[in-house]
Amino acid sequence: MNWPIEFIKNLKLKFGDEYTEILNSMDQKQFSSIRFNPKKRYDDSFGQKKVKWETESRQLENEYSFVFDPLWHAGAYYVQESSSMFLGFVFDQLFHEKQPQTVLDLCAAPGGKSTHLLSKMDEKGILVSNEILPKRNAILRENIQKWAYSNVIITQNKPIDFQKTSNFFDLILIDAPCSGEGLFRKNNKAVNEWSVENVNICSIRQHQIVENVLPSLKNGGYLIYSTCTFEKSENEDIIDYAINELDLLSVEIDVSEFPNITKTKTKGGIGYYFLPNKVDGSGLFMAVLQKKGLPFEPKQQVSSKSNVTFSEWLKPNESINIIEKNDRFFLFPLAFTQQISQLSQALYITYLGIEIGQMKGKELIPSHQLALSDCLKSDFQYIAVDKENALKYLKRLHFEPLDMPDFLGWTLVKYENINLGWVKLIQGRINNYFPLNWRIIKDLEF
Ligand SMILES: C[S@@+](CC[C@H](N)C(=O)[O-])C[C@H]1O[C@@H](n2cnc3c(N)ncnc32)[C@H](O)[C@@H]1O
């Protein structure tokens, strides 16, 4: 591999003789890892090797074709490189006593860290998952909808827009756009796009992002900053800027059980490197900061519950609320009604909670996400399919259920007892409602 000279120079300056090991490791193959969705099922066909800092994970030791696994399409697991999963470990350490009520993932697409935060938050708080770029926001929506948690709002805003929600979040994650050196092992494009000029542009942008979003962090709230690069100007310098200019405190994470994580001291703080010669995953930097002062806890007001119930579709649940927007119905936790109304006045929301469906005349057309969600009644009628027919369903081709049912109407399609989506059974016909733009377009391999 032809590494850029300035990149090698910076790497040597920072990591000394270890830089050759880092470079050599970047020429080696990296296998994927996956993180299970706690709401769905654990599957041991992936072997037993876990990512060290995440119990609900598997480190794969071979290539795996996720596109042809129906359970991946059903949101049963997320494919995420293992270093990034350290976020869950940090979350547990920061919030082992009291769960955060309000969390912002500012740079969220494609959604790896947002789905992880949702699993960790266990529906005890609300997650605002933001992505500024419209095309990437669509990818984020797809991944979040498949994860199927109700306590989430997806927004498409600039960091500065969050100043309208001042003193609001208990935790803000900034997984910043960066020069991507940590991805060099996986991605030659990242190497070709690297330049000193781009590192400088990234650094300026990162300073602005941190400064602009900070007013929306509560006093006492935490800011987790991460990048997938090794550049001092994008990592240590940002942490020192936050400490010296923005008056944040550096927070130490106990990583004593993981000798493979490289602790680094900035001038005034602490950060953690995941170097590809020492870990299975990509290169990553992460640091935790805290805003000074005591948190101001606004009084929880009692929220009014909507009268709509959709009792023939949803499990009875006193703690959810339902709202309507242009004939589309969404459910989300009742406890966060106030926060959602506050956020909707300040931000551009592109998705909310779990969509139940859209009313067409008197009929509800159920949303795909409802099929994947545990809010749906558990005894809803279904047809089961084998793997070959599950993949045909996901491709929107003609498929055969294991048993032809004698009922009609909206019906779930299940593979290995996991919901894949909807069909509508009409006398002698099966209408496939798997979302057109999410269907498998690769040729099927059996
Ligand atoms: C490293 S990626 C995020 C990966 C994501 N957190 C995950 O775990 O899947 C950084 C994201 O920041 C977004 N971004 C780019 N410029 C931005 C800006 N000025 N402010 C906020 N986000 C930005 C990019 O579109 C990109 O999706």
PDBQT file of the ligand as one rigid body, heavy atoms in Angstrom, charges set to zero:
ROOT
HETATM    1  C1  LIG A 501     -18.379   8.995  11.281  1.00  0.00    +0.000 C 
HETATM    2  S1  LIG A 501     -19.898   9.261  10.526  1.00  0.00    +0.000 S 
HETATM    3  C2  LIG A 501     -21.037   8.711  11.732  1.00  0.00    +0.000 C 
HETATM    4  C3  LIG A 501     -21.140   7.224  11.907  1.00  0.00    +0.000 C 
HETATM    5  C4  LIG A 501     -22.253   6.841  12.861  1.00  0.00    +0.000 C 
HETATM    6  N1  LIG A 501     -22.109   7.501  14.143  1.00  0.00    +0.000 N 
HETATM    7  C5  LIG A 501     -22.363   5.337  13.103  1.00  0.00    +0.000 C 
HETATM    8  O1  LIG A 501     -21.881   4.860  14.133  1.00  0.00    +0.000 OA
HETATM    9  O2  LIG A 501     -22.946   4.642  12.266  1.00  0.00    +0.000 OA
HETATM   10  C6  LIG A 501     -20.072  10.995  10.611  1.00  0.00    +0.000 C 
HETATM   11  C7  LIG A 501     -21.395  11.547  10.120  1.00  0.00    +0.000 C 
HETATM   12  O3  LIG A 501     -21.350  12.980  10.278  1.00  0.00    +0.000 OA
HETATM   13  C8  LIG A 501     -22.096  13.576   9.227  1.00  0.00    +0.000 C 
HETATM   14  N2  LIG A 501     -21.639  14.989   9.044  1.00  0.00    +0.000 N 
HETATM   15  C9  LIG A 501     -20.911  15.493   8.024  1.00  0.00    +0.000 A 
HETATM   16  N3  LIG A 501     -20.725  16.822   8.197  1.00  0.00    +0.000 NA
HETATM   17  C10 LIG A 501     -21.335  17.153   9.337  1.00  0.00    +0.000 A 
HETATM   18  C11 LIG A 501     -21.501  18.365  10.059  1.00  0.00    +0.000 A 
HETATM   19  N4  LIG A 501     -20.966  19.502   9.627  1.00  0.00    +0.000 N 
HETATM   20  N5  LIG A 501     -22.194  18.342  11.198  1.00  0.00    +0.000 NA
HETATM   21  C12 LIG A 501     -22.736  17.191  11.658  1.00  0.00    +0.000 A 
HETATM   22  N6  LIG A 501     -22.589  16.021  11.020  1.00  0.00    +0.000 NA
HETATM   23  C13 LIG A 501     -21.921  15.990   9.891  1.00  0.00    +0.000 A 
HETATM   24  C14 LIG A 501     -21.779  12.700   8.029  1.00  0.00    +0.000 C 
HETATM   25  O4  LIG A 501     -22.785  12.825   7.049  1.00  0.00    +0.000 OA
HETATM   26  C15 LIG A 501     -21.688  11.308   8.640  1.00  0.00    +0.000 C 
HETATM   27  O5  LIG A 501     -22.907  10.614   8.496  1.00  0.00    +0.000 OA
ENDROOT
TORSDOF 0
